[in-house]
Amino acid sequence: MLTLECEDGQFRDDQAVSLNLKAGQISIHDDKIVHGSPANQSDRRRAGLTIRYSSTIVKCDLSVNPYFTTYLCRGIDTYRHNPVGVVPTQMYGRLERKHISVEEAGVEAEKKLGLAR
């Protein structure tokens, strides 16, 4: 849910299931499931990876996500709506990008994401 928050009453705390992972373990789940964790208090990095598959007819709003790129898994992209990423051929360093919450981004970001109240 990264940039989204649940409103009170959207899910029941008493139905939550705790999943404690050991160092080196991963969880794989649908992005539509309510999930989250407290802030990372350790000095060790917590990594996340999001993979979404969609038809090539889907067009990303680059004003909301200017870093968005696509990687064709199969077939032909006849629509060419989105920028195509360059598949890396060698290891590269960690991308440094400041991630901010919707609150930090302000009302304009909420409008673009359809979250304005």
Secondary structure, 3 states (H helix, E strand, C coil): CCCCCCCCCCCCHHHCCCCCCCCCCCCCCCCCCCCCCCCCCCCCCCCCCCCCCCCCCCCCCCCCCCCCCECCCCCCCCCCCCCECCCCCCCCCCCCCCCCCHHHHCHHHHHHCCCCC
